[in-house]
Amino acid sequence: MAHGALRKSTRVVLTMTAAMGISARAQDPCETSTFNGQACQLAIRHNGYCSGGAWAPMSYQWPYLYYFNAYGAFVSGGGLAAPSAIETCGAPGRFSRGGFGATGASRHAGG
């Protein structure tokens, strides 16, 4: 195998590994680029959110309206958002089973 071919294949592997690491990172539903209104409200209420089936504890220092307005400013300024999904997982000490899935969403969607 030629030395140049080995170098090229190593670059491809490193690029793919980096891309996978970025996609595997937790997506905060209150962050402007991944904003999801319903998931953000639940995350603020429960001090964390589910990402990749695992609980990600998070303290939010502002009310929901702050994050909603920040998202609106981000999008109106040309930012592209990819909303995070509402996922299900067990939050430590918060839920006996499930998190923000169908049961959690229906229980808390009212406000």
N, CA, C and O atoms as a Tinker XYZ file with bonds, in Angstrom:
   444  protein
     1  N      0.846000   -1.170000    0.000000    73     2
     2  CA     0.000000    0.000000    0.000000    64     1     3
     3  C      0.892000    1.235000    0.000000    63     2     4     5
     4  O      1.876000    1.300000    0.737000    81     3
     5  N      0.551000    2.188000   -0.812000    73     3     6
     6  CA     1.349000    3.402000   -0.945000    64     5     7
     7  C      1.178000    4.278000    0.296000    63     6     8     9
     8  O      0.131000    4.274000    0.943000    81     7
     9  N      2.223000    5.018000    0.604000    73     7    10
    10  CA     2.213000    5.887000    1.786000    64     9    11
    11  C      1.108000    6.951000    1.676000    63    10    12    13
    12  O      0.469000    7.272000    2.677000    81    11
    13  N      0.878000    7.495000    0.485000    73    11    14
    14  CA    -0.160000    8.516000    0.280000    64    13    15
    15  C     -1.555000    7.973000    0.536000    63    14    16    17
    16  O     -2.403000    8.678000    1.084000    81    15
    17  N     -1.805000    6.718000    0.144000    73    15    18
    18  CA    -3.119000    6.115000    0.355000    64    17    19
    19  C     -3.399000    5.920000    1.841000    63    18    20    21
    20  O     -4.526000    6.120000    2.293000    81    19
    21  N     -2.377000    5.531000    2.601000    73    19    22
    22  CA    -2.544000    5.351000    4.039000    64    21    23
    23  C     -2.877000    6.688000    4.697000    63    22    24    25
    24  O     -3.753000    6.757000    5.559000    81    23
    25  N     -2.193000    7.729000    4.298000    73    23    26
    26  CA    -2.428000    9.050000    4.878000    64    25    27
    27  C     -3.858000    9.504000    4.582000    63    26    28    29
    28  O     -4.519000   10.060000    5.459000    81    27
    29  N     -4.340000    9.278000    3.367000    73    27    30
    30  CA    -5.672000    9.693000    2.979000    64    29    31
    31  C     -6.730000    8.922000    3.775000    63    30    32    33
    32  O     -7.696000    9.522000    4.248000    81    31
    33  N     -6.564000    7.607000    3.931000    73    31    34
    34  CA    -7.562000    6.827000    4.663000    64    33    35
    35  C     -7.580000    7.219000    6.137000    63    34    36    37
    36  O     -8.643000    7.179000    6.758000    81    35
    37  N     -6.472000    7.588000    6.705000    73    35    38
    38  CA    -6.426000    8.031000    8.089000    64    37    39
    39  C     -7.225000    9.316000    8.260000    63    38    40    41
    40  O     -7.935000    9.479000    9.253000    81    39
    41  N     -7.114000   10.228000    7.301000    73    39    42
    42  CA    -7.865000   11.477000    7.345000    64    41    43
    43  C     -9.367000   11.213000    7.305000    63    42    44    45
    44  O    -10.130000   11.857000    8.025000    81    43
    45  N     -9.792000   10.276000    6.474000    73    43    46
    46  CA   -11.210000    9.960000    6.369000    64    45    47
    47  C    -11.725000    9.398000    7.697000    63    46    48    49
    48  O    -12.797000    9.791000    8.157000    81    47
    49  N    -10.982000    8.495000    8.308000    73    47    50
    50  CA   -11.380000    7.912000    9.587000    64    49    51
    51  C    -11.457000    8.989000   10.660000    63    50    52    53
    52  O    -12.419000    9.016000   11.427000    81    51
    53  N    -10.486000    9.861000   10.731000    73    51    54
    54  CA   -10.493000   10.927000   11.735000    64    53    55
    55  C    -11.660000   11.880000   11.515000    63    54    56    57
    56  O    -12.291000   12.319000   12.476000    81    55
    57  N    -11.952000   12.203000   10.263000    73    55    58
    58  CA   -13.071000   13.096000    9.961000    64    57    59
    59  C    -14.390000   12.450000   10.377000    63    58    60    61
    60  O    -15.238000   13.107000   10.980000    81    59
    61  N    -14.566000   11.179000   10.061000    73    59    62
    62  CA   -15.801000   10.488000   10.421000    64    61    63
    63  C    -15.932000   10.358000   11.940000    63    62    64    65
    64  O    -17.030000   10.504000   12.477000    81    63
    65  N    -14.847000   10.089000   12.624000    73    63    66
    66  CA   -14.868000    9.977000   14.083000    64    65    67
    67  C    -15.264000   11.307000   14.710000    63    66    68    69
    68  O    -16.067000   11.339000   15.643000    81    67
    69  N    -14.713000   12.392000   14.209000    73    67    70
    70  CA   -15.059000   13.721000   14.730000    64    69    71
    71  C    -16.530000   14.028000   14.487000    63    70    72    73
    72  O    -17.200000   14.568000   15.367000    81    71
    73  N    -17.038000   13.695000   13.316000    73    71    74
    74  CA   -18.444000   13.947000   13.006000    64    73    75
    75  C    -19.354000   13.143000   13.919000    63    74    76    77
    76  O    -20.376000   13.653000   14.378000    81    75
    77  N    -19.002000   11.902000   14.185000    73    75    78
    78  CA   -19.804000   11.067000   15.065000    64    77    79
    79  C    -19.781000   11.616000   16.488000    63    78    80    81
    80  O    -20.794000   11.554000   17.184000    81    79
    81  N    -18.666000   12.140000   16.924000    73    79    82
    82  CA   -18.567000   12.722000   18.256000    64    81    83
    83  C    -19.454000   13.936000   18.403000    63    82    84    85
    84  O    -20.062000   14.140000   19.454000    81    83
    85  N    -19.536000   14.741000   17.365000    73    83    86
    86  CA   -20.388000   15.924000   17.400000    64    85    87
    87  C    -21.847000   15.519000   17.470000    63    86    88    89
    88  O    -22.611000   16.100000   18.241000    81    87
    89  N    -22.252000   14.524000   16.672000    73    87    90
    90  CA   -23.651000   14.125000   16.671000    64    89    91
    91  C    -24.037000   13.404000   17.958000    63    90    92    93
    92  O    -25.210000   13.412000   18.333000    81    91
    93  N    -23.085000   12.786000   18.637000    73    91    94
    94  CA   -23.378000   12.055000   19.865000    64    93    95
    95  C    -23.473000   12.983000   21.072000    63    94    96    97
    96  O    -23.953000   12.572000   22.128000    81    95
    97  N    -23.026000   14.215000   20.932000    73    95    98
    98  CA   -23.057000   15.166000   22.031000    64    97    99
    99  C    -24.501000   15.477000   22.423000    63    98   100   101
   100  O    -25.380000   15.531000   21.562000    81    99
   101  N    -24.742000   15.676000   23.691000    73    99   102
   102  CA   -26.085000   15.987000   24.162000    64   101   103
   103  C    -26.610000   17.261000   23.511000    63   102   104   105
   104  O    -25.864000   18.219000   23.307000    81   103
   105  N    -27.892000   17.259000   23.190000    73   103   106
   106  CA   -28.511000   18.422000   22.570000    64   105   107
   107  C    -29.478000   19.064000   23.549000    63   106   108   109
   108  O    -30.576000   18.555000   23.777000    81   107
   109  N    -29.069000   20.175000   24.122000    73   107   110
   110  CA   -29.876000   20.920000   25.068000    64   109   111
   111  C    -31.076000   21.506000   24.325000    63   110   112   113
   112  O    -30.887000   22.277000   23.384000    81   111
   113  N    -32.310000   21.160000   24.721000    73   111   114
   114  CA   -33.480000   21.655000   24.002000    64   113   115
   115  C    -33.734000   23.146000   24.184000    63   114   116   117
   116  O    -34.586000   23.705000   23.494000    81   115
   117  N    -33.022000   23.802000   25.088000    73   115   118
   118  CA   -33.181000   25.243000   25.278000    64   117   119
   119  C    -32.098000   26.039000   24.555000    63   118   120   121
   120  O    -32.169000   27.267000   24.502000    81   119
   121  N    -31.104000   25.362000   24.001000    73   119   122
   122  CA   -30.031000   26.010000   23.241000    64   121   123
   123  C    -30.623000   26.545000   21.937000    63   122   124   125
   124  O    -31.484000   25.896000   21.343000    81   123
   125  N    -30.180000   27.706000   21.489000    73   123   126
   126  CA   -30.777000   28.333000   20.309000    64   125   127
   127  C    -30.718000   27.454000   19.064000    63   126   128   129
   128  O    -31.683000   27.414000   18.301000    81   127
   129  N    -29.626000   26.759000   18.845000    73   127   130
   130  CA   -29.482000   25.980000   17.618000    64   129   131
   131  C    -30.212000   24.643000   17.652000    63   130   132   133
   132  O    -30.365000   24.003000   16.611000    81   131
   133  N    -30.670000   24.203000   18.834000    73   131   134
   134  CA   -31.397000   22.935000   18.957000    64   133   135
   135  C    -32.713000   23.127000   19.708000    63   134   136   137
   136  O    -33.246000   22.176000   20.280000    81   135
   137  N    -33.237000   24.350000   19.710000    73   135   138
   138  CA   -34.415000   24.696000   20.508000    64   137   139
   139  C    -35.638000   23.861000   20.140000    63   138   140   141
   140  O    -35.969000   23.696000   18.966000    81   139
   141  N    -36.300000   23.339000   21.174000    73   139   142
   142  CA   -37.571000   22.637000   21.043000    64   141   143
   143  C    -38.414000   23.135000   22.211000    63   142   144   145
   144  O    -38.121000   22.826000   23.366000    81   143
   145  N    -39.457000   23.905000   21.916000    73   143   146
   146  CA   -40.245000   24.561000   22.950000    64   145   147
   147  C    -40.762000   23.646000   24.033000    63   146   148   149
   148  O    -40.565000   23.918000   25.217000    81   147
   149  N    -41.430000   22.551000   23.648000    73   147   150
   150  CA   -41.997000   21.634000   24.635000    64   149   151
   151  C    -40.898000   20.971000   25.464000    63   150   152   153
   152  O    -41.006000   20.880000   26.686000    81   151
   153  N    -39.847000   20.511000   24.797000    73   151   154
   154  CA   -38.747000   19.860000   25.509000    64   153   155
   155  C    -38.029000   20.851000   26.428000    63   154   156   157
   156  O    -37.590000   20.480000   27.517000    81   155
   157  N    -37.907000   22.105000   25.997000    73   155   158
   158  CA   -37.253000   23.130000   26.822000    64   157   159
   159  C    -38.059000   23.386000   28.090000    63   158   160   161
   160  O    -37.489000   23.478000   29.177000    81   159
   161  N    -39.374000   23.500000   27.959000    73   159   162
   162  CA   -40.209000   23.713000   29.141000    64   161   163
   163  C    -40.056000   22.562000   30.133000    63   162   164   165
   164  O    -39.950000   22.782000   31.339000    81   163
   165  N    -40.045000   21.351000   29.620000    73   163   166
   166  CA   -39.871000   20.191000   30.494000    64   165   167
   167  C    -38.483000   20.180000   31.136000    63   166   168   169
   168  O    -38.341000   19.850000   32.313000    81   167
   169  N    -37.469000   20.540000   30.361000    73   167   170
   170  CA   -36.102000   20.551000   30.879000    64   169   171
   171  C    -35.953000   21.570000   32.009000    63   170   172   173
   172  O    -35.302000   21.292000   33.016000    81   171
   173  N    -36.548000   22.734000   31.847000    73   171   174
   174  CA   -36.488000   23.766000   32.886000    64   173   175
   175  C    -37.211000   23.271000   34.134000    63   174   176   177
   176  O    -36.714000   23.419000   35.251000    81   175
   177  N    -38.378000   22.685000   33.937000    73   175   178
   178  CA   -39.193000   22.206000   35.057000    64   177   179
   179  C    -38.508000   21.082000   35.826000    63   178   180   181
   180  O    -38.642000   20.989000   37.046000    81   179
   181  N    -37.762000   20.216000   35.103000    73   179   182
   182  CA   -37.169000   19.038000   35.739000    64   181   183
   183  C    -35.651000   19.119000   35.913000    63   182   184   185
   184  O    -35.013000   18.133000   36.281000    81   183
   185  N    -35.074000   20.295000   35.647000    73   183   186
   186  CA   -33.631000   20.506000   35.816000    64   185   187
   187  C    -32.781000   19.506000   35.046000    63   186   188   189
   188  O    -31.835000   18.931000   35.584000    81   187
   189  N    -33.128000   19.308000   33.788000    73   187   190
   190  CA   -32.357000   18.429000   32.932000    64   189   191
   191  C    -33.196000   17.906000   31.787000    63   190   192   193
   192  O    -34.380000   18.223000   31.672000    81   191
   193  N    -32.581000   17.112000   30.951000    73   191   194
   194  CA   -33.257000   16.581000   29.773000    64   193   195
   195  C    -32.639000   15.235000   29.393000    63   194   196   197
   196  O    -31.552000   14.881000   29.850000    81   195
   197  N    -33.351000   14.503000   28.556000    73   195   198
   198  CA   -32.862000   13.215000   28.069000    64   197   199
   199  C    -32.148000   13.422000   26.742000    63   198   200   201
   200  O    -32.612000   14.176000   25.886000    81   199
   201  N    -31.043000   12.764000   26.582000    73   199   202
   202  CA   -30.312000   12.818000   25.317000    64   201   203
   203  C    -29.620000   11.482000   25.121000    63   202   204   205
   204  O    -28.810000   11.059000   25.946000    81   203
   205  N    -29.947000   10.828000   24.027000    73   203   206
   206  CA   -29.355000    9.527000   23.754000    64   205   207
   207  C    -29.744000    8.475000   24.769000    63   206   208   209
   208  O    -28.990000    7.529000   24.998000    81   207
   209  N    -30.919000    8.622000   25.388000    73   207   210
   210  CA   -31.391000    7.655000   26.369000    64   209   211
   211  C    -30.820000    7.853000   27.760000    63   210   212   213
   212  O    -31.120000    7.073000   28.664000    81   211
   213  N    -30.003000    8.881000   27.949000    73   211   214
   214  CA   -29.399000    9.140000   29.262000    64   213   215
   215  C    -29.862000   10.500000   29.789000    63   214   216   217
   216  O    -30.114000   11.424000   29.016000    81   215
   217  N    -29.967000   10.607000   31.086000    73   215   218
   218  CA   -30.373000   11.849000   31.729000    64   217   219
   219  C    -29.192000   12.819000   31.758000    63   218   220   221
   220  O    -28.094000   12.449000   32.174000    81   219
   221  N    -29.412000   14.048000   31.320000    73   219   222
   222  CA   -28.391000   15.089000   31.350000    64   221   223
   223  C    -28.861000   16.178000   32.310000    63   222   224   225
   224  O    -29.688000   17.008000   31.932000    81   223
   225  N    -28.351000   16.195000   33.545000    73   223   226
   226  CA   -28.776000   17.219000   34.498000    64   225   227
   227  C    -28.333000   18.602000   34.038000    63   226   228   229
   228  O    -27.235000   18.770000   33.507000    81   227
   229  N    -29.191000   19.579000   34.246000    73   227   230
   230  CA   -28.884000   20.932000   33.795000    64   229   231
   231  C    -29.646000   21.917000   34.659000    63   230   232   233
   232  O    -30.828000   21.717000   34.938000    81   231
   233  N    -28.983000   22.975000   35.084000    73   231   234
   234  CA   -29.652000   24.038000   35.835000    64   233   235
   235  C    -29.882000   25.205000   34.900000    63   234   236   237
   236  O    -28.940000   25.713000   34.291000    81   235
   237  N    -31.102000   25.625000   34.783000    73   235   238
   238  CA   -31.456000   26.764000   33.934000    64   237   239
   239  C    -31.680000   27.966000   34.827000    63   238   240   241
   240  O    -32.498000   27.914000   35.746000    81   239
   241  N    -30.967000   29.045000   34.571000    73   239   242
   242  CA   -31.092000   30.209000   35.441000    64   241   243
   243  C    -32.123000   31.209000   34.966000    63   242   244   245
   244  O    -32.405000   32.183000   35.665000    81   243
   245  N    -32.698000   30.988000   33.776000    73   243   246
   246  CA   -33.679000   31.919000   33.235000    64   245   247
   247  C    -35.003000   31.206000   33.007000    63   246   248   249
   248  O    -35.034000   29.985000   32.854000    81   247
   249  N    -36.105000   31.966000   32.983000    73   247   250
   250  CA   -37.403000   31.352000   32.683000    64   249   251
   251  C    -37.498000   30.996000   31.191000    63   250   252   253
   252  O    -36.696000   31.452000   30.375000    81   251
   253  N    -38.483000   30.184000   30.863000    73   251   254
   254  CA   -38.676000   29.706000   29.496000    64   253   255
   255  C    -38.684000   30.847000   28.466000    63   254   256   257
   256  O    -38.088000   30.718000   27.397000    81   255
   257  N    -39.347000   31.948000   28.780000    73   255   258
   258  CA   -39.473000   33.057000   27.831000    64   257   259
   259  C    -38.111000   33.580000   27.370000    63   258   260   261
   260  O    -37.972000   34.009000   26.225000    81   259
   261  N    -37.125000   33.550000   28.233000    73   259   262
   262  CA   -35.777000   33.980000   27.854000    64   261   263
   263  C    -35.229000   33.105000   26.725000    63   262   264   265
   264  O    -34.719000   33.619000   25.730000    81   263
   265  N    -35.335000   31.799000   26.879000    73   263   266
   266  CA   -34.808000   30.868000   25.874000    64   265   267
   267  C    -35.609000   30.948000   24.576000    63   266   268   269
   268  O    -35.046000   30.849000   23.486000    81   267
   269  N    -36.930000   31.128000   24.699000    73   267   270
   270  CA   -37.792000   31.270000   23.536000    64   269   271
   271  C    -37.405000   32.524000   22.746000    63   270   272   273
   272  O    -37.293000   32.473000   21.521000    81   271
   273  N    -37.205000   33.634000   23.431000    73   271   274
   274  CA   -36.821000   34.879000   22.762000    64   273   275
   275  C    -35.423000   34.792000   22.148000    63   274   276   277
   276  O    -35.187000   35.325000   21.064000    81   275
   277  N    -34.503000   34.127000   22.832000    73   275   278
   278  CA   -33.151000   33.944000   22.290000    64   277   279
   279  C    -33.201000   33.127000   21.007000    63   278   280   281
   280  O    -32.496000   33.431000   20.045000    81   279
   281  N    -34.034000   32.092000   20.994000    73   279   282
   282  CA   -34.211000   31.277000   19.790000    64   281   283
   283  C    -34.794000   32.125000   18.650000    63   282   284   285
   284  O    -34.319000   32.051000   17.517000    81   283
   285  N    -35.807000   32.918000   18.947000    73   283   286
   286  CA   -36.412000   33.791000   17.932000    64   285   287
   287  C    -35.400000   34.765000   17.339000    63   286   288   289
   288  O    -35.384000   34.984000   16.128000    81   287
   289  N    -34.561000   35.348000   18.181000    73   287   290
   290  CA   -33.528000   36.268000   17.699000    64   289   291
   291  C    -32.498000   35.527000   16.846000    63   290   292   293
   292  O    -32.024000   36.057000   15.841000    81   291
   293  N    -32.156000   34.316000   17.244000    73   291   294
   294  CA   -31.192000   33.494000   16.508000    64   293   295
   295  C    -31.700000   33.205000   15.096000    63   294   296   297
   296  O    -30.970000   33.376000   14.120000    81   295
   297  N    -32.949000   32.770000   14.994000    73   295   298
   298  CA   -33.528000   32.418000   13.697000    64   297   299
   299  C    -33.738000   33.670000   12.840000    63   298   300   301
   300  O    -33.449000   33.649000   11.644000    81   299
   301  N    -34.234000   34.755000   13.435000    73   299   302
   302  CA   -34.463000   35.967000   12.652000    64   301   303
   303  C    -33.150000   36.595000   12.188000    63   302   304   305
   304  O    -33.130000   37.364000   11.227000    81   303
   305  N    -32.066000   36.268000   12.868000    73   303   306
   306  CA   -30.747000   36.746000   12.459000    64   305   307
   307  C    -30.092000   35.846000   11.422000    63   306   308   309
   308  O    -28.934000   36.058000   11.062000    81   307
   309  N    -30.820000   34.844000   10.936000    73   307   310
   310  CA   -30.283000   33.966000    9.901000    64   309   311
   311  C    -29.748000   32.646000   10.405000    63   310   312   313
   312  O    -29.237000   31.853000    9.614000    81   311
   313  N    -29.848000   32.386000   11.693000    73   311   314
   314  CA   -29.358000   31.125000   12.239000    64   313   315
   315  C    -30.228000   29.949000   11.819000    63   314   316   317
   316  O    -31.447000   30.077000   11.708000    81   315
   317  N    -29.609000   28.829000   11.592000    73   315   318
   318  CA   -30.333000   27.607000   11.239000    64   317   319
   319  C    -30.439000   26.723000   12.469000    63   318   320   321
   320  O    -29.442000   26.430000   13.129000    81   319
   321  N    -31.643000   26.309000   12.763000    73   319   322
   322  CA   -31.871000   25.477000   13.941000    64   321   323
   323  C    -32.283000   24.071000   13.532000    63   322   324   325
   324  O    -33.007000   23.881000   12.555000    81   323
   325  N    -31.818000   23.102000   14.283000    73   323   326
   326  CA   -32.215000   21.703000   14.125000    64   325   327
   327  C    -32.784000   21.277000   15.468000    63   326   328   329
   328  O    -32.031000   20.862000   16.349000    81   327
   329  N    -34.112000   21.370000   15.643000    73   327   330
   330  CA   -34.717000   21.102000   16.947000    64   329   331
   331  C    -34.363000   19.729000   17.506000    63   330   332   333
   332  O    -34.367000   18.728000   16.790000    81   331
   333  N    -34.062000   19.706000   18.788000    73   331   334
   334  CA   -33.781000   18.431000   19.449000    64   333   335
   335  C    -35.091000   17.677000   19.609000    63   334   336   337
   336  O    -36.160000   18.278000   19.714000    81   335
   337  N    -34.993000   16.376000   19.628000    73   335   338
   338  CA   -36.178000   15.527000   19.789000    64   337   339
   339  C    -36.499000   15.367000   21.263000    63   338   340   341
   340  O    -35.616000   15.475000   22.114000    81   339
   341  N    -37.751000   15.111000   21.557000    73   339   342
   342  CA   -38.135000   14.780000   22.921000    64   341   343
   343  C    -37.871000   13.289000   23.083000    63   342   344   345
   344  O    -38.454000   12.467000   22.374000    81   343
   345  N    -36.998000   12.947000   24.010000    73   343   346
   346  CA   -36.595000   11.555000   24.210000    64   345   347
   347  C    -37.117000   11.025000   25.540000    63   346   348   349
   348  O    -37.542000   11.787000   26.407000    81   347
   349  N    -37.076000    9.719000   25.679000    73   347   350
   350  CA   -37.505000    9.055000   26.902000    64   349   351
   351  C    -36.304000    8.456000   27.616000    63   350   352   353
   352  O    -35.489000    7.765000   27.005000    81   351
   353  N    -36.200000    8.720000   28.897000    73   351   354
   354  CA   -35.186000    8.090000   29.729000    64   353   355
   355  C    -35.614000    8.266000   31.176000    63   354   356   357
   356  O    -36.551000    9.010000   31.466000    81   355
   357  N    -34.946000    7.601000   32.059000    73   355   358
   358  CA   -35.265000    7.736000   33.474000    64   357   359
   359  C    -34.442000    8.843000   34.101000    63   358   360   361
   360  O    -33.214000    8.767000   34.123000    81   359
   361  N    -35.089000    9.850000   34.599000    73   359   362
   362  CA   -34.396000   10.934000   35.289000    64   361   363
   363  C    -34.155000   10.509000   36.728000    63   362   364   365
   364  O    -35.089000   10.068000   37.398000    81   363
   365  N    -32.941000   10.628000   37.216000    73   363   366
   366  CA   -32.639000   10.209000   38.586000    64   365   367
   367  C    -33.535000   10.901000   39.611000    63   366   368   369
   368  O    -33.542000   12.128000   39.718000    81   367
   369  N    -34.286000   10.103000   40.357000    73   367   370
   370  CA   -35.120000   10.646000   41.417000    64   369   371
   371  C    -36.341000   11.422000   40.957000    63   370   372   373
   372  O    -37.060000   11.974000   41.789000    81   371
   373  N    -36.594000   11.480000   39.667000    73   371   374
   374  CA   -37.717000   12.262000   39.167000    64   373   375
   375  C    -38.864000   11.393000   38.649000    63   374   376   377
   376  O    -40.033000   11.690000   38.894000    81   375
   377  N    -38.531000   10.339000   37.947000    73   375   378
   378  CA   -39.539000    9.504000   37.310000    64   377   379
   379  C    -39.271000    8.053000   37.653000    63   378   380   381
   380  O    -38.117000    7.636000   37.742000    81   379
   381  N    -40.316000    7.293000   37.844000    73   379   382
   382  CA   -40.115000    5.866000   38.093000    64   381   383
   383  C    -39.734000    5.170000   36.804000    63   382   384   385
   384  O    -38.892000    4.273000   36.809000    81   383
   385  N    -40.340000    5.569000   35.707000    73   383   386
   386  CA   -39.902000    5.088000   34.398000    64   385   387
   387  C    -40.340000    6.100000   33.362000    63   386   388   389
   388  O    -41.335000    6.804000   33.535000    81   387
   389  N    -39.587000    6.162000   32.291000    73   387   390
   390  CA   -39.883000    7.145000   31.255000    64   389   391
   391  C    -39.464000    8.525000   31.695000    63   390   392   393
   392  O    -39.259000    8.780000   32.882000    81   391
   393  N    -39.338000    9.401000   30.745000    73   391   394
   394  CA   -38.940000   10.763000   31.055000    64   393   395
   395  C    -39.844000   11.708000   30.325000    63   394   396   397
   396  O    -40.898000   12.087000   30.836000    81   395
   397  N    -39.451000   12.093000   29.146000    73   395   398
   398  CA   -40.213000   13.044000   28.366000    64   397   399
   399  C    -40.954000   12.353000   27.232000    63   398   400   401
   400  O    -41.297000   12.991000   26.236000    81   399
   401  N    -41.204000   11.063000   27.369000    73   399   402
   402  CA   -41.897000   10.320000   26.331000    64   401   403
   403  C    -43.382000   10.668000   26.334000    63   402   404   405
   404  O    -43.777000   11.714000   26.848000    81   403
   405  N    -44.189000    9.803000   25.769000    73   403   406
   406  CA   -45.617000   10.062000   25.635000    64   405   407
   407  C    -46.271000   10.321000   26.990000    63   406   408   409
   408  O    -47.094000   11.228000   27.107000    81   407
   409  N    -45.924000    9.549000   28.008000    73   407   410
   410  CA   -46.517000    9.729000   29.324000    64   409   411
   411  C    -46.109000   11.061000   29.937000    63   410   412   413
   412  O    -46.956000   11.814000   30.417000    81   411
   413  N    -44.808000   11.352000   29.921000    73   411   414
   414  CA   -44.332000   12.604000   30.487000    64   413   415
   415  C    -44.859000   13.806000   29.743000    63   414   416   417
   416  O    -45.215000   14.807000   30.365000    81   415
   417  N    -44.919000   13.734000   28.425000    73   415   418
   418  CA   -45.382000   14.864000   27.625000    64   417   419
   419  C    -46.852000   15.135000   27.885000    63   418   420   421
   420  O    -47.253000   16.295000   27.982000    81   419
   421  N    -47.673000   14.085000   28.000000    73   419   422
   422  CA   -49.095000   14.308000   28.192000    64   421   423
   423  C    -49.378000   14.839000   29.596000    63   422   424   425
   424  O    -50.301000   15.629000   29.793000    81   423
   425  N    -48.583000   14.403000   30.565000    73   423   426
   426  CA   -48.783000   14.866000   31.943000    64   425   427
   427  C    -48.403000   16.316000   32.122000    63   426   428   429
   428  O    -49.013000   17.020000   32.927000    81   427
   429  N    -47.396000   16.783000   31.381000    73   427   430
   430  CA   -46.843000   18.120000   31.629000    64   429   431
   431  C    -47.090000   19.109000   30.504000    63   430   432   433
   432  O    -46.654000   20.255000   30.606000    81   431
   433  N    -47.761000   18.720000   29.451000    73   431   434
   434  CA   -47.901000   19.602000   28.298000    64   433   435
   435  C    -48.754000   20.814000   28.582000    63   434   436   437
   436  O    -48.634000   21.816000   27.878000    81   435
   437  N    -49.612000   20.766000   29.585000    73   435   438
   438  CA   -50.513000   21.853000   29.856000    64   437   439
   439  C    -49.886000   23.100000   30.405000    63   438   440   441
   440  O    -50.557000   24.131000   30.440000    81   439
   441  N    -48.676000   23.083000   30.826000    73   439   442
   442  CA   -48.185000   24.342000   31.274000    64   441   443
   443  C    -47.221000   24.326000   32.336000    63   442   444
   444  O    -46.759000   25.383000   32.766000    81   443
